[in-house]
Amino acid sequence: MSSGFNTDVKLGDRVLHVQTEDRGPNHPSIDTVVYQNGRIFHRKASNYEQFAASPEFSSEELHRRVAEQHKTVIESIRAGELDAELAAAEAETNAAAAAAKTAGIQVQLLNPSSWLSAGHVALDVEVSRRGDKQPQGGAQVEALIEGSLGGERHAGVCDEQGRVKIKFPLPPLGKNDLALVIHAKADTWKDEIRFSMRTRAKNTPPANPQ
């Protein structure tokens, strides 16, 4: 970049950053970008290829044009001319934040009071999407007894209804606190639930989930 300007513009409780740059002789363009919270919501570009090839071209005149475009965009912001673009960008940001909050998966144990019986673990697990509560088929599920001596993990894959059964013998138990832990993963989404076990007796049902 041969020249450029950076200015923070306060607009109510917002701070907008205005950046104007000359892209240089290989890309003869004056570019102005306006950011809010690191996101671009306005851009203005002025090609000066013809000016660069004309006898009137000079670095001083180019610098003046860069400064003038920078000033013009700042004045447009202060005059409220970009308010609609700013509001649209904020709405998009808020929608994306809301989507991110509801995105992901949720794992549930369908038989929380009967998963442990006669020294055997039998888990009925369901995985669904948080956003629309629909089944998450193909989710990978792992279960283990945290605090057991072996620490073995037992895995399964959910069917189209988002369900999977995982069965295994209750492993030898250690002296530390014990818990049934169930992990679920689908693409980049993850979820986990755990049930603390009050005693180490084989036939004692688990406590309520934490």
C-alpha positions as YAML, in Angstrom:
chain: A
units: angstrom
residues:
- id: 1
  name: MET
  ca: [0.00, 0.00, 0.00]
- id: 2
  name: SER
  ca: [1.47, 3.36, -0.97]
- id: 3
  name: SER
  ca: [-0.70, 5.49, 1.34]
- id: 4
  name: GLY
  ca: [-3.60, 5.12, 3.71]
- id: 5
  name: PHE
  ca: [-5.64, 6.54, 6.59]
- id: 6
  name: ASN
  ca: [-7.23, 5.00, 9.69]
- id: 7
  name: THR
  ca: [-9.85, 6.78, 11.80]
- id: 8
  name: ASP
  ca: [-12.15, 5.72, 14.63]
- id: 9
  name: VAL
  ca: [-15.57, 7.36, 14.40]
- id: 10
  name: LYS
  ca: [-17.84, 7.43, 17.46]
- id: 11
  name: LEU
  ca: [-21.51, 7.05, 16.57]
- id: 12
  name: GLY
  ca: [-23.64, 7.01, 19.70]
- id: 13
  name: ASP
  ca: [-22.40, 4.08, 21.77]
- id: 14
  name: ARG
  ca: [-20.73, 2.51, 18.74]
- id: 15
  name: VAL
  ca: [-17.16, 2.97, 17.57]
- id: 16
  name: LEU
  ca: [-16.64, 2.44, 13.84]
- id: 17
  name: HIS
  ca: [-13.22, 2.06, 12.26]
- id: 18
  name: VAL
  ca: [-12.67, 3.61, 8.83]
- id: 19
  name: GLN
  ca: [-9.69, 2.45, 6.79]
- id: 20
  name: THR
  ca: [-8.77, 3.90, 3.39]
- id: 21
  name: GLU
  ca: [-5.86, 2.59, 1.33]
- id: 22
  name: ASP
  ca: [-4.29, 2.99, -2.07]
- id: 23
  name: ARG
  ca: [-3.90, -0.54, -3.43]
- id: 24
  name: GLY
  ca: [-0.78, 0.46, -5.39]
- id: 25
  name: PRO
  ca: [0.26, 0.57, -9.08]
- id: 26
  name: ASN
  ca: [-0.52, -3.10, -9.76]
- id: 27
  name: HIS
  ca: [-4.09, -2.65, -8.51]
- id: 28
  name: PRO
  ca: [-4.93, 1.03, -9.06]
- id: 29
  name: SER
  ca: [-7.82, 1.43, -6.66]
- id: 30
  name: ILE
  ca: [-8.62, 3.51, -3.60]
- id: 31
  name: ASP
  ca: [-10.43, 1.27, -1.13]
- id: 32
  name: THR
  ca: [-12.32, 2.40, 1.95]
- id: 33
  name: VAL
  ca: [-13.65, -0.18, 4.42]
- id: 34
  name: VAL
  ca: [-15.78, 0.53, 7.50]
- id: 35
  name: TYR
  ca: [-15.67, -1.94, 10.39]
- id: 36
  name: GLN
  ca: [-17.80, -2.44, 13.46]
- id: 37
  name: ASN
  ca: [-16.50, -4.92, 16.05]
- id: 38
  name: GLY
  ca: [-14.08, -6.26, 13.46]
- id: 39
  name: ARG
  ca: [-16.81, -6.95, 10.87]
- id: 40
  name: ILE
  ca: [-17.04, -5.10, 7.54]
- id: 41
  name: PHE
  ca: [-20.40, -3.45, 6.93]
- id: 42
  name: HIS
  ca: [-19.49, -0.90, 4.22]
- id: 43
  name: ARG
  ca: [-16.95, -0.73, 1.41]
- id: 44
  name: LYS
  ca: [-16.23, 1.86, -1.24]
- id: 45
  name: ALA
  ca: [-13.72, 1.39, -4.09]
- id: 46
  name: SER
  ca: [-12.59, 3.94, -6.68]
- id: 47
  name: ASN
  ca: [-10.56, 2.76, -9.66]
- id: 48
  name: TYR
  ca: [-7.93, 5.27, -10.80]
- id: 49
  name: GLU
  ca: [-6.39, 3.31, -13.70]
- id: 50
  name: GLN
  ca: [-7.09, 6.10, -16.21]
- id: 51
  name: PHE
  ca: [-5.73, 8.73, -13.84]
- id: 52
  name: ALA
  ca: [-2.57, 6.68, -13.28]
- id: 53
  name: ALA
  ca: [-1.94, 6.58, -17.04]
- id: 54
  name: SER
  ca: [-2.64, 10.29, -17.60]
- id: 55
  name: PRO
  ca: [-0.11, 13.17, -17.65]
- id: 56
  name: GLU
  ca: [-1.90, 14.66, -14.63]
- id: 57
  name: PHE
  ca: [-0.86, 11.79, -12.39]
- id: 58
  name: SER
  ca: [1.30, 12.62, -9.38]
- id: 59
  name: SER
  ca: [1.82, 11.04, -5.99]
- id: 60
  name: GLU
  ca: [0.62, 14.26, -4.36]
- id: 61
  name: GLU
  ca: [-2.66, 14.24, -6.29]
- id: 62
  name: LEU
  ca: [-3.15, 10.53, -5.54]
- id: 63
  name: HIS
  ca: [-2.59, 11.19, -1.84]
- id: 64
  name: ARG
  ca: [-5.15, 14.01, -1.99]
- id: 65
  name: ARG
  ca: [-7.71, 11.66, -3.59]
- id: 66
  name: VAL
  ca: [-7.14, 9.01, -0.94]
- id: 67
  name: ALA
  ca: [-7.60, 11.61, 1.82]
- id: 68
  name: GLU
  ca: [-10.71, 13.03, 0.13]
- id: 69
  name: GLN
  ca: [-12.39, 9.62, -0.17]
- id: 70
  name: HIS
  ca: [-11.56, 8.85, 3.46]
- id: 71
  name: LYS
  ca: [-13.08, 12.17, 4.55]
- id: 72
  name: THR
  ca: [-16.18, 11.65, 2.40]
- id: 73
  name: VAL
  ca: [-16.97, 8.27, 3.95]
- id: 74
  name: ILE
  ca: [-16.52, 9.65, 7.48]
- id: 75
  name: GLU
  ca: [-18.89, 12.51, 6.67]
- id: 76
  name: SER
  ca: [-21.42, 10.00, 5.32]
- id: 77
  name: ILE
  ca: [-21.28, 8.09, 8.59]
- id: 78
  name: ARG
  ca: [-21.79, 11.22, 10.69]
- id: 79
  name: ALA
  ca: [-24.65, 12.36, 8.43]
- id: 80
  name: GLY
  ca: [-26.47, 9.07, 9.00]
- id: 81
  name: GLU
  ca: [-26.20, 7.98, 5.37]
- id: 82
  name: LEU
  ca: [-24.88, 4.55, 6.36]
- id: 83
  name: ASP
  ca: [-27.37, 3.93, 9.18]
- id: 84
  name: ALA
  ca: [-29.38, 1.41, 7.13]
- id: 85
  name: GLU
  ca: [-26.27, -0.59, 6.26]
- id: 86
  name: LEU
  ca: [-25.15, -0.50, 9.88]
- id: 87
  name: ALA
  ca: [-28.55, -1.68, 11.13]
- id: 88
  name: ALA
  ca: [-28.58, -4.51, 8.59]
- id: 89
  name: ALA
  ca: [-25.08, -5.58, 9.62]
- id: 90
  name: GLU
  ca: [-26.03, -5.54, 13.30]
- id: 91
  name: ALA
  ca: [-29.17, -7.59, 12.60]
- id: 92
  name: GLU
  ca: [-27.07, -10.13, 10.72]
- id: 93
  name: THR
  ca: [-24.57, -10.28, 13.57]
- id: 94
  name: ASN
  ca: [-27.32, -10.76, 16.14]
- id: 95
  name: ALA
  ca: [-28.94, -13.49, 14.05]
- id: 96
  name: ALA
  ca: [-25.62, -15.28, 13.72]
- id: 97
  name: ALA
  ca: [-25.07, -15.04, 17.48]
- id: 98
  name: ALA
  ca: [-28.54, -16.44, 18.16]
- id: 99
  name: ALA
  ca: [-27.94, -19.28, 15.71]
- id: 100
  name: ALA
  ca: [-24.62, -20.09, 17.34]
- id: 101
  name: LYS
  ca: [-26.29, -20.15, 20.76]
- id: 102
  name: THR
  ca: [-28.90, -22.68, 19.63]
- id: 103
  name: ALA
  ca: [-26.56, -24.70, 17.43]
- id: 104
  name: GLY
  ca: [-25.11, -27.97, 18.55]
- id: 105
  name: ILE
  ca: [-26.39, -31.26, 19.86]
- id: 106
  name: GLN
  ca: [-27.93, -32.52, 23.09]
- id: 107
  name: VAL
  ca: [-27.39, -36.00, 24.48]
- id: 108
  name: GLN
  ca: [-29.96, -37.61, 26.78]
- id: 109
  name: LEU
  ca: [-30.13, -40.86, 28.71]
- id: 110
  name: LEU
  ca: [-33.62, -42.27, 28.22]
- id: 111
  name: ASN
  ca: [-33.42, -44.79, 31.08]
- id: 112
  name: PRO
  ca: [-31.79, -42.79, 33.92]
- id: 113
  name: SER
  ca: [-33.30, -44.92, 36.68]
- id: 114
  name: SER
  ca: [-32.60, -48.37, 35.23]
- id: 115
  name: TRP
  ca: [-29.33, -48.26, 33.32]
- id: 116
  name: LEU
  ca: [-27.48, -50.30, 35.98]
- id: 117
  name: SER
  ca: [-28.81, -53.72, 36.94]
- id: 118
  name: ALA
  ca: [-27.22, -56.95, 38.19]
- id: 119
  name: GLY
  ca: [-23.71, -55.76, 37.45]
- id: 120
  name: HIS
  ca: [-24.48, -54.78, 33.85]
- id: 121
  name: VAL
  ca: [-24.81, -51.37, 32.20]
- id: 122
  name: ALA
  ca: [-27.49, -50.90, 29.51]
- id: 123
  name: LEU
  ca: [-27.79, -47.38, 28.16]
- id: 124
  name: ASP
  ca: [-30.59, -46.07, 25.94]
- id: 125
  name: VAL
  ca: [-29.15, -42.85, 24.54]
- id: 126
  name: GLU
  ca: [-30.74, -40.22, 22.31]
- id: 127
  name: VAL
  ca: [-28.95, -37.37, 20.51]
- id: 128
  name: SER
  ca: [-30.87, -34.45, 19.00]
- id: 129
  name: ARG
  ca: [-30.09, -31.05, 17.53]
- id: 130
  name: ARG
  ca: [-30.54, -28.16, 19.94]
- id: 131
  name: GLY
  ca: [-31.94, -25.79, 17.33]
- id: 132
  name: ASP
  ca: [-34.88, -27.78, 15.97]
- id: 133
  name: LYS
  ca: [-34.95, -30.76, 18.41]
- id: 134
  name: GLN
  ca: [-34.70, -33.19, 15.49]
- id: 135
  name: PRO
  ca: [-32.78, -36.50, 15.79]
- id: 136
  name: GLN
  ca: [-29.06, -36.35, 15.01]
- id: 137
  name: GLY
  ca: [-28.48, -39.56, 13.08]
- id: 138
  name: GLY
  ca: [-24.90, -40.76, 12.82]
- id: 139
  name: ALA
  ca: [-23.78, -39.11, 16.06]
- id: 140
  name: GLN
  ca: [-20.92, -40.97, 17.74]
- id: 141
  name: VAL
  ca: [-21.52, -41.82, 21.39]
- id: 142
  name: GLU
  ca: [-19.05, -43.02, 24.01]
- id: 143
  name: ALA
  ca: [-19.77, -44.10, 27.58]
- id: 144
  name: LEU
  ca: [-17.51, -44.91, 30.51]
- id: 145
  name: ILE
  ca: [-17.59, -45.29, 34.27]
- id: 146
  name: GLU
  ca: [-15.34, -42.50, 35.47]
- id: 147
  name: GLY
  ca: [-13.35, -43.66, 38.49]
- id: 148
  name: SER
  ca: [-13.39, -47.33, 37.53]
- id: 149
  name: LEU
  ca: [-10.11, -49.25, 37.55]
- id: 150
  name: GLY
  ca: [-10.04, -49.94, 33.83]
- id: 151
  name: GLY
  ca: [-11.51, -46.74, 32.44]
- id: 152
  name: GLU
  ca: [-12.69, -48.52, 29.30]
- id: 153
  name: ARG
  ca: [-14.79, -46.58, 26.81]
- id: 154
  name: HIS
  ca: [-17.73, -48.19, 25.05]
- id: 155
  name: ALA
  ca: [-18.94, -46.68, 21.80]
- id: 156
  name: GLY
  ca: [-21.92, -46.72, 19.46]
- id: 157
  name: VAL
  ca: [-23.40, -44.77, 16.54]
- id: 158
  name: CYS
  ca: [-26.91, -43.31, 16.56]
- id: 159
  name: ASP
  ca: [-29.46, -44.58, 14.05]
- id: 160
  name: GLU
  ca: [-31.71, -42.33, 11.95]
- id: 161
  name: GLN
  ca: [-33.85, -41.68, 15.02]
- id: 162
  name: GLY
  ca: [-30.82, -40.38, 16.89]
- id: 163
  name: ARG
  ca: [-30.79, -43.37, 19.23]
- id: 164
  name: VAL
  ca: [-28.22, -45.95, 20.23]
- id: 165
  name: LYS
  ca: [-27.99, -48.73, 22.83]
- id: 166
  name: ILE
  ca: [-24.68, -49.29, 24.60]
- id: 167
  name: LYS
  ca: [-24.23, -52.32, 26.86]
- id: 168
  name: PHE
  ca: [-21.24, -53.49, 28.86]
- id: 169
  name: PRO
  ca: [-20.44, -55.23, 32.17]
- id: 170
  name: LEU
  ca: [-19.92, -52.96, 35.14]
- id: 171
  name: PRO
  ca: [-16.11, -52.70, 35.42]
- id: 172
  name: PRO
  ca: [-14.12, -53.08, 38.64]
- id: 173
  name: LEU
  ca: [-14.66, -49.92, 40.66]
- id: 174
  name: GLY
  ca: [-11.97, -47.76, 42.20]
- id: 175
  name: LYS
  ca: [-11.92, -45.87, 45.49]
- id: 176
  name: ASN
  ca: [-12.54, -42.43, 44.04]
- id: 177
  name: ASP
  ca: [-15.89, -40.83, 43.21]
- id: 178
  name: LEU
  ca: [-17.71, -42.70, 40.48]
- id: 179
  name: ALA
  ca: [-19.80, -41.34, 37.63]
- id: 180
  name: LEU
  ca: [-21.37, -42.55, 34.43]
- id: 181
  name: VAL
  ca: [-20.16, -40.23, 31.66]
- id: 182
  name: ILE
  ca: [-21.71, -40.14, 28.19]
- id: 183
  name: HIS
  ca: [-20.07, -38.17, 25.35]
- id: 184
  name: ALA
  ca: [-21.72, -37.42, 22.01]
- id: 185
  name: LYS
  ca: [-20.11, -35.97, 18.88]
- id: 186
  name: ALA
  ca: [-21.50, -35.02, 15.48]
- id: 187
  name: ASP
  ca: [-19.23, -33.12, 13.10]
- id: 188
  name: THR
  ca: [-17.81, -30.28, 15.24]
- id: 189
  name: TRP
  ca: [-20.64, -30.42, 17.81]
- id: 190
  name: LYS
  ca: [-20.13, -32.09, 21.16]
- id: 191
  name: ASP
  ca: [-22.13, -32.66, 24.31]
- id: 192
  name: GLU
  ca: [-21.65, -34.56, 27.56]
- id: 193
  name: ILE
  ca: [-23.78, -35.65, 30.51]
- id: 194
  name: ARG
  ca: [-22.77, -37.39, 33.72]
- id: 195
  name: PHE
  ca: [-24.58, -39.26, 36.47]
- id: 196
  name: SER
  ca: [-22.87, -39.56, 39.85]
- id: 197
  name: MET
  ca: [-23.07, -42.99, 41.50]
- id: 198
  name: ARG
  ca: [-23.86, -42.81, 45.21]
- id: 199
  name: THR
  ca: [-22.39, -46.18, 46.12]
- id: 200
  name: ARG
  ca: [-20.28, -48.88, 44.58]
- id: 201
  name: ALA
  ca: [-22.89, -51.59, 45.09]
- id: 202
  name: LYS
  ca: [-23.62, -53.30, 41.82]
- id: 203
  name: ASN
  ca: [-27.40, -53.14, 42.04]
- id: 204
  name: THR
  ca: [-27.76, -49.61, 43.40]
- id: 205
  name: PRO
  ca: [-29.39, -47.25, 40.87]
- id: 206
  name: PRO
  ca: [-27.58, -44.02, 40.05]
- id: 207
  name: ALA
  ca: [-28.34, -40.65, 41.51]
- id: 208
  name: ASN
  ca: [-30.09, -37.95, 39.57]
- id: 209
  name: PRO
  ca: [-27.96, -36.31, 36.86]
- id: 210
  name: GLN
  ca: [-25.83, -33.40, 37.99]
...
